[in-house]
Amino acid sequence: MVGSVLPDVTAEVRWTLNATSFLEQLENATEFASVAPSAAPRRHLGVAMQAIITASYVLGVVGNGAALVILSREKKRPGWGRNTSKHHLMLRCLAGNDLVALLGMLVLMHAQLYLPPGFTATQGYCAARLMMRVFGLGSGMVALVMAAERWLALSHPFVYQQHVTYHLIQRSIFTLWALVVLLVSLPLFGFGMYYKPGPPVKCERYRQANDPAGIAYAYLFFTFGSLLCLAIVGFNLAVVRALCSIGRRSMLDRRVSSRSSSNTHHSNYRSLAASKSLAATPEELAFVRLMTALCVIFLVCWMPQMIAIPVSRMYPNATPLLRIADVLMSFHFSLDPYIYVLLRCRRRPCVQAFLKVVCRSSSFRHSDHPISDHPSKHTTSDATTPKTAPRRPDMVLEHRV
């Protein structure tokens, strides 16, 4: 009887052990199934948004590359002057800065989308994303130098001719870039936030900081960027005002000149002078419209990025607004080459005609007697020309579109 009971007990123990092992395996499988989806990397961008941003980056890379090629070819043309080299220096710095920024953001975005988390969830990857801000502010610094140069050339031509040199512009750009590198690198030294320690390591934006140093850095960045935007817009508006003032003076001078010459010249010359004064108006308006468009583009593309800093502090869940600000900033890098270089090639005859009007009005302003448009009838003696006048005002007031 004992022998018949022992096999039953042994079989029951074996069944219990098998059932326990099966339950443990089922529990492990369920646990793995619940963990596996969360361990998979989650896309931070939808497919549609990724396509839009990628197309913008590619368009900007092509545009900036084409701008650099055009600028290198223009450098080999005859008539290369000192002021032309200054303009091309600023344009090359802007196109090169934007090209590096677009390539860097394109590579980092696709690395986060398609590479395993072990590569992107590191402090080094977050530091690389942090340093991309150098090129964002660097583009604004070059645009600031370009706007200030335009304003000086139009409103203070003699100061521009005497003091604004190629090396001064070069030093100004590189000094401002060094200032930007210092500002952006502060989180690497503990002042500001750029990643959250793990595991896993997570890259964070400066506007997401919660510690006092990180919050102070976010508002420092906000103040710096806002002042940069206001300075660029202010210089561009000053250029528009100077252009309008020069246009009004040039039209008045030409009318006075045509009236004074009507007593001694034939009527066909009067009609020619009148046609010249009327022909200058569309070029003036075109250039003023361009400068106004630059102000609007800077405000639309830059200010949302700055406004997003206090908004993210007050409304942490305002993700769509923050994403729109990032997209607008990326669009700005793509628009730069088309505004400053590529469209300039299409409008060059229009701009040259306008620059002739600007240079002629400048010579009227700095002479004692009005100068007629007809060179064979009216000339001005050397005694009436100031000794400090530039030798080539057309080179002093040369500008890009």
C-alpha positions as CSV (number, residue, x, y, z in Angstrom):
1,M,0.0,0.0,0.0
2,V,2.9,2.3,0.8
3,G,4.4,1.4,-2.5
4,S,1.2,2.4,-4.3
5,V,1.0,5.8,-2.6
6,L,4.6,6.8,-3.3
7,P,4.2,6.8,-7.1
8,D,1.1,9.0,-6.8
9,V,3.0,11.5,-4.5
10,T,5.9,11.5,-6.9
11,A,3.7,12.2,-9.9
12,E,1.9,15.0,-8.1
13,V,5.2,16.7,-7.2
14,R,6.4,16.4,-10.8
15,W,3.1,17.9,-12.0
16,T,3.4,20.7,-9.5
17,L,7.0,21.5,-10.6
18,N,6.1,21.4,-14.3
19,A,3.1,23.8,-13.7
20,T,5.3,26.2,-11.7
21,S,7.9,26.2,-14.4
22,F,5.3,26.8,-17.1
23,L,3.8,29.7,-15.1
24,E,7.3,31.3,-14.6
25,Q,7.9,31.0,-18.3
26,L,4.5,32.5,-19.2
27,E,5.2,35.4,-16.7
28,N,8.6,36.0,-18.2
29,A,7.1,36.0,-21.7
30,T,4.4,38.4,-20.7
31,E,6.9,40.7,-19.0
32,F,9.1,40.7,-22.1
33,A,6.2,41.5,-24.3
34,S,5.2,44.5,-22.2
35,V,8.8,45.8,-22.0
36,A,9.8,45.2,-25.6
37,P,7.6,47.9,-27.2
38,S,8.7,50.5,-24.7
39,A,12.3,49.6,-25.3
40,A,12.0,50.3,-29.0
41,P,13.1,53.8,-30.0
42,R,10.1,56.1,-30.4
43,R,10.1,58.5,-33.3
44,H,10.3,62.1,-32.2
45,L,9.0,63.2,-35.6
46,G,6.1,62.0,-37.7
47,V,6.7,60.9,-41.3
48,A,5.0,64.0,-42.8
49,M,7.0,66.4,-40.6
50,Q,10.2,64.5,-41.3
51,A,9.5,64.9,-45.1
52,I,8.9,68.6,-44.8
53,I,12.0,69.3,-42.7
54,T,14.2,67.1,-44.9
55,A,13.0,68.8,-48.0
56,S,13.8,72.2,-46.4
57,Y,17.2,71.0,-45.4
58,V,18.0,69.7,-48.9
59,L,16.7,72.8,-50.5
60,G,18.9,74.9,-48.2
61,V,22.0,72.7,-48.9
62,V,21.5,73.0,-52.6
63,G,21.0,76.8,-52.4
64,N,24.0,77.5,-50.2
65,G,26.2,75.3,-52.3
66,A,25.1,77.1,-55.4
67,A,25.6,80.4,-53.7
68,L,29.2,79.5,-52.8
69,V,29.9,78.4,-56.4
70,I,28.4,81.7,-57.8
71,L,30.5,83.8,-55.4
72,S,33.7,81.9,-56.3
73,R,33.1,82.5,-60.0
74,E,32.3,86.2,-59.5
75,K,35.6,86.6,-57.7
76,K,37.5,85.7,-60.9
77,R,35.7,88.4,-63.0
78,P,37.4,91.6,-64.0
79,G,36.7,94.7,-62.0
80,W,37.2,93.1,-58.6
81,G,37.5,95.9,-56.1
82,R,38.1,96.4,-52.4
83,N,34.4,96.9,-51.6
84,T,33.3,94.0,-53.7
85,S,35.7,91.7,-51.8
86,K,34.1,92.9,-48.5
87,H,30.6,92.1,-49.8
88,H,31.7,88.7,-51.0
89,L,33.4,87.9,-47.7
90,M,30.2,88.5,-45.8
91,L,28.2,86.5,-48.3
92,R,30.7,83.6,-48.2
93,C,30.6,83.6,-44.4
94,L,26.8,83.5,-44.4
95,A,26.5,80.8,-47.0
96,G,29.2,78.6,-45.4
97,N,27.7,79.0,-42.0
98,D,24.3,78.0,-43.2
99,L,25.6,75.1,-45.2
100,V,27.4,73.6,-42.2
101,A,24.3,74.2,-40.0
102,L,22.0,72.5,-42.5
103,L,24.3,69.5,-43.0
104,G,24.8,69.1,-39.3
105,M,21.1,69.3,-38.4
106,L,20.2,66.9,-41.3
107,V,22.7,64.3,-40.1
108,L,21.8,64.6,-36.4
109,M,18.0,64.4,-37.1
110,H,18.3,61.2,-39.2
111,A,20.8,59.7,-36.7
112,Q,18.2,60.1,-34.0
113,L,15.5,58.6,-36.2
114,Y,17.3,55.5,-37.6
115,L,20.3,54.7,-35.4
116,P,20.0,52.6,-32.2
117,P,19.5,54.3,-28.9
118,G,22.9,53.3,-27.8
119,F,24.4,55.8,-30.2
120,T,22.1,58.8,-29.7
121,A,21.4,58.4,-25.9
122,T,24.9,59.6,-25.1
123,Q,26.4,62.7,-23.7
124,G,28.5,63.2,-26.8
125,Y,25.5,63.2,-29.1
126,C,23.8,65.7,-26.9
127,A,26.9,67.9,-26.9
128,A,27.0,67.8,-30.8
129,R,23.3,68.9,-30.8
130,L,24.3,71.7,-28.4
131,M,27.1,73.0,-30.7
132,M,24.7,73.3,-33.6
133,R,23.3,76.4,-31.9
134,V,26.6,78.1,-32.7
135,F,25.7,78.1,-36.4
136,G,22.2,79.3,-35.6
137,L,23.4,82.4,-33.8
138,G,26.4,82.7,-36.2
139,S,24.0,83.2,-39.1
140,G,22.4,86.1,-37.2
141,M,25.7,87.6,-36.5
142,V,26.7,87.7,-40.1
143,A,23.3,89.2,-41.0
144,L,23.9,91.8,-38.4
145,V,27.3,92.8,-39.8
146,M,25.8,92.9,-43.3
147,A,22.9,95.2,-42.2
148,A,25.3,97.5,-40.3
149,E,27.6,97.7,-43.3
150,R,24.7,98.7,-45.6
151,W,23.5,101.3,-43.1
152,L,27.0,102.9,-42.8
153,A,27.5,102.9,-46.5
154,L,24.2,104.7,-47.2
155,S,24.0,107.1,-44.2
156,H,27.7,107.8,-43.5
157,P,29.6,107.2,-46.8
158,F,32.8,109.1,-45.7
159,V,33.1,107.2,-42.4
160,Y,32.5,104.0,-44.3
161,Q,35.2,104.8,-46.9
162,Q,37.8,105.7,-44.3
163,H,37.2,103.2,-41.5
164,V,35.2,100.2,-42.8
165,T,37.8,97.9,-44.4
166,Y,38.0,94.3,-45.4
167,H,40.0,93.3,-42.3
168,L,37.6,95.2,-40.0
169,I,34.6,93.3,-41.3
170,Q,36.6,90.0,-41.1
171,R,37.6,90.8,-37.5
172,S,34.0,91.8,-36.6
173,I,32.5,88.5,-37.9
174,F,35.1,86.3,-36.2
175,T,34.8,88.2,-33.0
176,L,31.0,87.8,-32.9
177,W,31.4,84.2,-33.8
178,A,33.8,83.7,-30.8
179,L,31.2,85.4,-28.6
180,V,28.5,83.0,-29.8
181,V,30.8,80.0,-29.2
182,L,31.4,81.2,-25.6
183,L,27.6,81.6,-25.0
184,V,26.6,78.3,-26.5
185,S,29.4,76.4,-24.7
186,L,28.4,77.5,-21.2
187,P,26.2,74.4,-20.6
188,L,29.3,72.2,-21.1
189,F,30.8,73.9,-18.1
190,G,27.8,73.5,-15.9
191,F,25.9,76.7,-16.5
192,G,22.8,75.6,-18.4
193,M,21.2,72.3,-19.4
194,Y,21.7,70.2,-22.4
195,Y,21.2,66.6,-21.3
196,K,19.5,64.6,-18.5
197,P,21.7,61.9,-16.9
198,G,20.4,58.3,-17.3
199,P,20.3,55.6,-17.8
200,P,19.3,56.3,-20.5
201,V,20.9,59.7,-21.2
202,K,18.3,62.1,-22.7
203,C,19.1,65.2,-24.7
204,E,17.3,68.3,-23.3
205,R,16.7,71.8,-24.5
206,Y,17.9,74.8,-22.5
207,R,14.3,76.0,-22.1
208,Q,13.4,72.7,-20.3
209,A,15.8,73.3,-17.4
210,N,14.4,73.3,-13.8
211,D,17.5,74.2,-11.8
212,P,18.3,77.9,-11.1
213,A,21.4,77.9,-13.3
214,G,19.6,76.3,-16.2
215,I,16.7,78.8,-15.9
216,A,19.2,81.7,-15.8
217,Y,20.9,80.4,-18.9
218,A,17.6,80.1,-20.7
219,Y,16.7,83.7,-20.1
220,L,20.2,84.8,-20.9
221,F,19.9,83.1,-24.3
222,F,16.4,84.7,-24.7
223,T,17.8,88.2,-24.0
224,F,20.8,87.7,-26.4
225,G,18.7,86.3,-29.2
226,S,16.0,89.0,-28.9
227,L,18.5,91.8,-28.9
228,L,20.1,90.3,-32.0
229,C,16.7,90.2,-33.8
230,L,15.9,93.8,-32.8
231,A,19.3,95.0,-33.9
232,I,19.0,93.3,-37.4
233,V,15.5,94.6,-37.9
234,G,16.5,98.1,-36.7
235,F,19.5,98.3,-39.1
236,N,17.3,97.1,-42.0
237,L,14.6,99.7,-41.2
238,A,17.4,102.4,-41.0
239,V,18.5,101.3,-44.5
240,V,15.0,101.6,-45.8
241,R,14.7,105.1,-44.3
242,A,18.0,106.1,-45.8
243,L,17.0,104.7,-49.2
244,C,13.8,106.7,-49.2
245,S,15.6,109.8,-48.1
246,I,18.2,109.5,-50.8
247,G,15.5,108.7,-53.4
248,R,13.6,111.9,-52.5
249,R,16.7,114.0,-52.6
250,S,17.8,112.6,-55.9
251,M,14.5,113.2,-57.6
252,L,14.5,116.8,-56.3
253,D,18.0,117.4,-57.5
254,R,17.2,116.1,-60.9
255,R,14.1,118.3,-61.2
256,V,16.1,121.3,-60.2
257,S,18.8,120.4,-62.7
258,S,16.3,119.8,-65.5
259,R,14.7,123.2,-64.8
260,S,18.0,125.0,-64.8
261,S,19.1,123.4,-68.0
262,S,15.8,124.0,-69.8
263,N,16.9,127.6,-70.5
264,T,20.0,126.5,-72.4
265,H,19.2,123.1,-73.7
266,H,16.9,121.7,-76.3
267,S,13.5,120.3,-75.4
268,N,14.6,116.7,-76.2
269,Y,17.2,116.8,-73.4
270,R,14.5,117.9,-71.0
271,S,12.4,114.9,-71.9
272,L,15.4,112.7,-71.5
273,A,16.1,114.0,-68.0
274,A,12.5,113.6,-67.0
275,S,12.5,110.0,-68.3
276,K,15.5,109.3,-66.1
277,S,13.9,110.7,-63.0
278,L,10.8,108.6,-63.6
279,A,12.8,105.5,-64.4
280,A,14.5,105.5,-61.0
281,T,11.4,105.1,-59.0
282,P,10.7,101.4,-59.6
283,E,14.3,100.5,-58.7
284,E,14.0,102.4,-55.4
285,L,10.7,100.8,-54.6
286,A,12.1,97.3,-55.4
287,F,15.1,97.8,-53.1
288,V,12.9,99.2,-50.3
289,R,10.5,96.2,-50.7
290,L,13.5,93.8,-50.4
291,M,14.7,95.4,-47.2
292,T,11.2,95.3,-45.8
293,A,10.9,91.6,-46.7
294,L,14.2,90.9,-44.8
295,C,12.8,92.5,-41.7
296,V,9.6,90.4,-42.0
297,I,11.6,87.2,-42.6
298,F,13.8,87.7,-39.6
299,L,10.8,88.5,-37.3
300,V,8.8,85.5,-38.6
301,C,11.7,83.0,-38.4
302,W,13.6,84.1,-35.3
303,M,11.2,85.6,-32.9
304,P,9.1,82.4,-32.4
305,Q,12.3,80.7,-31.3
306,M,12.9,83.4,-28.7
307,I,9.3,83.6,-27.6
308,A,9.2,79.8,-27.1
309,I,11.6,80.2,-24.1
310,P,9.2,82.0,-21.7
311,V,6.2,80.1,-23.2
312,S,7.8,76.7,-22.4
313,R,8.4,77.9,-18.9
314,M,4.7,78.9,-18.4
315,Y,3.2,76.1,-20.6
316,P,5.4,73.0,-20.6
317,N,2.9,71.0,-22.7
318,A,2.8,73.5,-25.6
319,T,4.7,71.1,-27.8
320,P,3.2,72.1,-31.2
321,L,4.1,75.7,-30.7
322,L,7.7,74.8,-29.8
323,R,7.9,72.5,-32.9
324,I,6.7,75.3,-35.2
325,A,9.4,77.6,-33.8
326,D,12.0,75.0,-34.6
327,V,10.7,74.5,-38.1
328,L,10.7,78.2,-38.8
329,M,14.3,78.5,-37.7
330,S,15.3,75.7,-40.0
331,F,13.5,77.5,-42.9
332,H,15.6,80.6,-42.3
333,F,18.8,78.8,-43.1
334,S,17.3,77.6,-46.4
335,L,16.0,81.1,-47.4
336,D,19.2,82.9,-46.8
337,P,21.0,82.0,-50.1
338,Y,18.0,82.8,-52.2
339,I,17.5,86.2,-50.6
340,Y,21.1,87.4,-50.6
341,V,22.8,85.6,-53.6
342,L,20.6,83.7,-56.0
343,L,17.9,86.3,-56.5
344,R,20.5,89.0,-56.8
345,C,21.7,87.4,-60.0
346,R,18.2,87.8,-61.5
347,R,17.8,91.4,-60.3
348,R,21.3,92.7,-61.1
349,P,20.3,95.1,-64.0
350,C,17.6,96.6,-61.8
351,V,20.0,97.0,-58.9
352,Q,22.8,98.5,-61.0
353,A,20.4,101.1,-62.3
354,F,19.3,102.0,-58.8
355,L,22.9,102.2,-57.5
356,K,23.7,104.7,-60.3
357,V,20.9,106.9,-59.0
358,V,22.1,106.5,-55.4
359,C,25.7,107.4,-56.4
360,R,24.6,110.3,-58.5
361,S,22.5,111.7,-55.6
362,S,25.4,111.4,-53.3
363,S,27.6,113.4,-55.6
364,F,24.8,116.1,-55.8
365,R,24.6,116.2,-52.0
366,H,28.4,116.8,-51.6
367,S,28.8,119.5,-54.2
368,D,28.1,123.3,-54.1
369,H,26.2,123.4,-57.5
370,P,23.8,121.0,-59.0
371,I,25.3,118.8,-61.6
372,S,23.4,118.2,-64.8
373,D,22.8,114.7,-66.1
374,H,24.5,115.8,-69.4
375,P,28.3,115.5,-69.0
376,S,29.2,117.5,-72.1
377,K,27.3,120.6,-71.1
378,H,27.7,121.0,-67.4
379,T,30.8,120.2,-65.4
380,T,32.0,120.9,-61.9
381,S,35.4,122.3,-61.0
382,D,37.7,120.5,-58.6
383,A,37.4,123.4,-56.2
384,T,33.7,122.6,-55.5
385,T,34.4,119.0,-54.6
386,P,35.3,118.3,-51.0
387,K,38.8,117.0,-50.5
388,T,37.5,114.2,-48.3
389,A,35.1,112.9,-50.9
390,P,35.7,109.3,-51.9
391,R,37.4,108.8,-55.3
392,R,34.8,106.2,-56.4
393,P,31.4,106.7,-54.7
394,D,30.0,103.9,-56.9
395,M,32.3,101.5,-55.0
396,V,31.3,103.1,-51.7
397,L,27.6,102.6,-52.1
398,E,27.7,99.3,-53.9
399,H,25.2,96.9,-52.3
400,R,23.7,93.5,-52.7
401,V,20.2,92.4,-53.2
